[in-house]
Amino acid sequence: MFESAEIGHKLSKDEYKKIVPKLRADLLDAQFELSKNGKFPVIILISGVRGAGKGETVNLLNEWMDPRNIHTHAFDNPSDEERERPPMWRFWRALPPKGRIGMLFGSWYTAPIIDRVFKRTDAKAMLNSIEEINHFEAMLAGEGALVLKFWFHLSEKQQKKRLRALQSDPETSWRVTDRDWDFFKKYRRFYEISEETLRRTSTANAPWIVVEGANPEYRSVTVARTLLDAMRKRLKAAAAHTPTAAIAAAPITRPVDQANVLKGMDLNQKIDKKAFDKRIDKMQRRLALATRDPKFAGRNVVCVFEGMDAAGKGGAIRRVTAALDSRLYHTIPVAAPTDEERAQPYLWRFWRHIPRKGRFTIYDRSWYGRVLVERVEGFCSEADWMRAYSEINDFEEQLAENGAIIAKFWLQISKQEQLRRFKEREKTRFKQFKITEEDWRNRGKWDAYQDAAADMIERTSTNVAPWTLIEANDKYHARVKVLETLVRLIEG
């Protein structure tokens, strides 16, 4: 894959001067149209060998285009804050919104390649990283992002010459470090592992463009033209595309495989007030002690509460937080996405709240909205919610691999009990804020929501993130079961 980048293409300075003015103007026009269009982001990955002109290219693109609409991020060793979260967290935070360009100098490829070169990981771990990357980039493409991956290449001879030239110039000598020469000593191993990685991750939706880095003029024009052509093509396609609202799937009210795990639940389970007080107090004490155990400092907890309207999610959450140090948890009530959140991939607004080690994040409704509300109400296409199952499983697997304890609760009540609670809320002054016209409207789609929930539970209950079904007709029983489950997961 790298051989074609060692041919020795060149562009004279005179040719370069003739090409650049129009190329810059065309890039600015495309950038302006992208911003006006606002339907997709452009994500540019800048990777490759040291000394091949990556930094110069990043600076050049910022110079040639409007830097106010370019989000440039350079990734070095992760910070302490980043180390406490899954490796992909830092990259999710750097994704550009729709209508903007994001330039990532260094990317999700850097650590897997370097770790494999220096034998900190084995071939199996490398393949796992490649699989995760392919899933991630497929998600970006599915969300509409234009992903361009540039690999800047130099032959071994060219890289040595380039590093020596930089080192010998007093104005650029600071750019060459001992680490650069350490990496150069392993040129062949970098070559082999990088080439294999590129071959396995160059897909139709996120292809690699290998750029010869020896000639600055040729390198710059190649990257700029490639970017311009890709943006123009996508903008043309976006202009001709049918608006999303017109292609949204009609609500699907029957489960894909006719299974419904919710129908088998025994909703008559109860405990009396005396037993509740005793058991809830015991569980809250155990939860408090478990979160103060030194071992907990290396873990974090992600709690997900889902269920039908009026199922008691809020009450269960309050019994959990009552046992926690208020400095250690963050409760996220999930409603319709904001404009900022709509401009990002669907999971972005959930990634941003992933807790540090020793902390809790409690989601009152969650990323499962895509396969529940958005599916039933037709807010997204069938293709979007169908692919969300695998994207959610990938997301939760990354959390678990980073040490997260994932507790997912579905609180189930009967249709009759929901009606009783709705009427009670309407009659009780301090509960009236809990009942809205939307709640009554959603009740009319009870069967559709039940079918969607059954599909969701079946497709996303995994070994690392299983669903716990909570019989919630009796609030005392539901709250105790939530606390007992959470304590068991944390105590391990």
Secondary structure, DSSP 8 states (H G I E B T S, - for coil): --GGGGS-----HHHHHHHHHHHHHHHHHHHHHHHHH-S--EEEEEEESTTSSHHHHHHHHHHHS-GGGEEEEE--S--HHHHTS-TTHHHHHT---TT-EEEEES-TTHHHHHHHHTTSS-HHHHHHHHHHHHHHHHHHHHTT-EEEEEEEE--HHHHHHHHHHHHHSTTTGGG--HHHHHHHHTHHHHHHHHHHHHHHH--SSS-EEEEE-S-HHHHHHHHHHHHHHHHHHHHHHHHHS--HHHH------S-TTS--GGGG--TT----HHHHHHHHHHHHHHHHHHHHSGGGGG-EEEEEEEESTTSSHHHHHHHHHTTS-TTSEEEEE--S--HHHHTS-TTHHHHTT---TT-EEEEES-GGGGGTHHHHHTSS-HHHHHHHHHHHHHHHHHHHHTTEEEEEEEEE--HHHHHHHHHHHHHSGGGGGG--HHHHHHHTTHHHHHHHHHHHHHHH--SSS-EEEEE-SSHHHHHHHHHHHHHHHHH-
